[in-house]
Amino acid sequence: MKLLAIDTSSNACSVALQVSGAIVERHVVEPREHTKILLPIITELLAEGAVSLKELDAIVLGNGPGSFIGMRIGASVVQGLCFGAGIPIAPVSSLTAVAAEAFAGYPHEHVVVAQDARMNEIYFASFRRGSDGCAELTCEESIVAVGELSVADTPYAAAGAAWEHYRDLVSANDENIAELLPITVPRARHLLQPGQAIIESGRAISPELLSPAYLRLKVAEKPTA
């Protein structure tokens, strides 16, 4: 498949292109610069891969949860590109991307991803390694207060920026943490495998059906008078 993957849900602007089995990527950590650098990176990768948007099978979007502004930038750009090219979107959880990178680089069978949601809260999800090596969700993605996350499970690897930012998370769950992994933000290349699975199973969507996974609705909703 020819796929473009994009994630702007964190401080990283991450883009990857898969063509004929080869993957090229740009992963740039530039806080608050997504609007300036995302489209130029996409243009650069398409040129490097000698492929046009209309030749892509789909665009895989890291659909959050994460930075509200970052998610909106990514969603808006991807919707516009897909509308113009007449191709679908394969939305993939940005937490899944972090778990996928963990399974790709480490031998652990279970990974718990925790990302900083600010306001002393975290985005949380637990994954296991599937028979095909993919990250399989074992609990519903949720947003919880930092002091409420207690994962009593088989030994797991901990990934995501929240483990580093909130050290109390580590001490509260230390008995079950097998390893703290140095994976803090989603990387677009790790959206490609789950994105392809979505496309092959017929679950890719039209651009107008995209709904970002904000989780914290009180931030995403418009204030009322």
C-alpha positions in Angstrom: 0.0 0.0 0.0 1.0 3.6 -0.6 0.3 5.4 2.7 1.0 8.8 4.3 0.9 8.9 8.1 0.7 12.0 10.2 0.7 12.7 13.9 0.6 16.2 15.4 -1.0 15.3 18.8 2.2 16.2 20.7 5.2 18.6 20.5 6.4 16.5 17.6 5.4 17.0 14.0 5.7 13.5 12.7 5.1 12.4 9.1 5.9 9.1 7.4 5.4 7.8 3.8 5.2 4.2 2.8 5.7 3.3 -0.9 6.5 -0.2 -2.2 7.5 -1.4 1.2 10.0 1.4 1.8 9.4 4.0 4.6 10.7 7.6 4.7 9.9 9.9 7.6 10.4 13.2 9.2 10.0 13.5 13.0 10.6 17.1 14.2 10.1 18.2 17.8 9.2 21.9 17.4 6.5 23.0 19.9 3.9 25.4 18.4 5.3 25.2 14.9 3.0 22.5 13.4 1.1 25.0 11.2 4.4 26.2 9.7 6.2 22.9 9.1 3.5 20.2 8.5 2.6 21.0 4.9 6.3 21.6 3.8 7.2 18.2 5.3 4.4 16.4 3.5 5.4 18.0 0.2 9.0 17.0 0.8 8.2 13.4 1.5 5.8 13.0 -1.4 8.6 14.4 -3.7 11.1 12.0 -2.2 8.8 9.1 -2.7 7.9 10.2 -6.2 4.2 9.8 -5.4 1.2 12.2 -5.6 -1.6 12.5 -3.1 -4.1 10.9 -5.5 -1.8 7.9 -5.8 -2.1 7.1 -2.1 -4.5 4.5 -0.8 -5.2 6.6 2.2 -3.8 8.9 4.8 -3.3 7.5 8.3 -4.0 10.0 11.0 -2.8 9.9 14.6 -6.2 10.8 16.0 -5.2 11.6 19.5 -5.7 11.9 22.4 -3.2 14.6 22.9 -2.8 18.4 22.4 -6.1 19.9 21.5 -4.6 22.4 19.1 -2.2 19.9 17.6 -5.0 17.5 17.0 -7.1 20.1 15.2 -4.2 21.1 13.0 -3.6 17.5 12.0 -7.2 16.7 11.5 -7.8 19.9 9.4 -4.8 19.3 7.1 -5.6 15.6 6.6 -9.3 16.3 5.9 -8.4 18.9 3.3 -5.8 16.7 1.6 -8.2 13.7 1.5 -11.1 15.7 0.2 -8.9 17.1 -2.6 -7.4 13.8 -3.5 -10.5 11.7 -3.1 -8.9 9.3 -0.7 -10.1 8.0 2.7 -8.7 8.5 6.2 -7.6 5.7 8.5 -7.7 7.1 12.1 -5.4 5.4 14.6 -5.0 6.2 18.3 -1.9 8.2 19.1 -1.6 6.0 22.2 -1.5 3.0 19.9 1.4 4.5 18.0 3.4 4.7 21.2 2.6 1.1 22.1 3.4 -0.1 18.6 6.9 1.5 18.8 7.4 -0.2 22.2 6.5 -3.6 20.8 8.7 -3.0 17.7 11.8 -2.2 19.7 11.4 -4.1 23.0 10.5 -7.7 24.0 7.7 -6.9 26.4 4.3 -8.5 26.0 2.4 -5.7 27.8 2.7 -1.9 27.6 0.9 0.8 29.5 0.9 4.2 27.8 0.3 7.3 29.8 0.5 10.8 28.2 0.2 14.2 30.0 -3.3 15.6 29.6 -2.4 18.6 31.8 -4.7 19.8 34.6 -3.0 17.0 36.7 -4.6 14.3 34.5 -3.3 11.8 32.1 -4.5 9.9 28.9 -4.1 6.2 29.6 -4.4 2.9 27.8 -3.1 -0.6 28.2 -1.9 -2.9 25.3 -0.7 -6.4 24.7 1.4 -7.8 21.9 -0.9 -9.5 19.4 -0.1 -12.7 17.6 0.9 -10.6 14.6 3.1 -8.3 16.7 0.5 -5.5 16.6 -0.5 -3.5 19.6 -3.9 -4.8 20.9 -5.9 -2.6 23.3 -6.8 -4.3 26.5 -8.8 -1.6 28.2 -10.7 1.4 27.0 -8.7 4.6 26.5 -9.5 7.1 29.2 -8.5 10.2 31.0 -7.8 9.9 34.7 -6.4 12.0 37.5 -2.7 11.4 38.1 -3.3 10.0 41.6 -5.9 7.5 40.4 -3.8 5.5 37.9 -2.9 2.2 39.5 -2.3 -0.6 37.2 -2.2 -4.0 38.9 -1.5 -6.3 36.1 1.2 -8.7 34.8 4.5 -6.9 34.5 4.4 -4.3 31.9 6.6 -1.7 30.2 5.7 1.9 30.8 5.8 4.3 27.8 4.7 7.9 27.2 5.7 11.3 28.6 3.5 11.2 31.7 5.7 8.6 33.4 8.6 11.1 33.1 6.6 14.2 34.0 4.7 12.7 37.0 7.2 10.7 39.0 4.5 9.7 41.5 3.1 7.5 38.7 6.2 5.4 38.8 6.3 5.1 42.6 2.6 4.2 42.7 3.0 1.4 40.1 6.6 0.4 40.7 5.9 -3.2 41.6 4.5 -4.0 38.2 6.7 -1.8 35.9 9.2 -4.1 34.2 10.9 -1.2 32.4 10.5 2.5 31.8 10.9 3.0 28.1 12.4 6.1 26.5 9.4 6.5 24.2 7.5 9.7 25.0 5.6 10.9 21.8 3.9 9.2 18.9 6.0 8.6 15.8 4.2 8.5 12.5 5.9 5.4 11.1 4.3 3.4 13.8 0.8 4.4 12.6 1.4 2.6 9.3 0.9 -1.0 10.4 -2.3 -0.4 12.4 -3.5 2.0 9.6 -3.0 -0.6 7.0 -5.0 -3.1 9.1 -7.9 -0.6 9.3 -7.9 -0.1 5.5 -7.7 -3.8 4.7 -10.6 -4.5 7.0 -12.8 -1.8 5.3 -12.8 0.5 8.3 -11.2 3.6 6.6 -13.6 6.6 6.6 -14.5 9.5 4.4 -13.0 12.8 5.4 -16.3 14.3 6.6 -16.7 11.4 9.1 -13.5 12.1 11.0 -14.1 12.7 14.7 -10.9 13.5 16.7 -10.5 11.5 20.0 -10.3 14.4 22.4 -11.4 12.4 25.4 -11.7 15.6 27.5 -14.9 17.0 26.1 -14.9 20.0 28.3 -11.9 21.3 26.4 -13.1 20.3 23.0 -16.6 21.7 23.3 -17.4 25.4 22.6 -18.3 27.4 25.7 -22.0 28.3 26.0 -23.3 31.7 26.9 
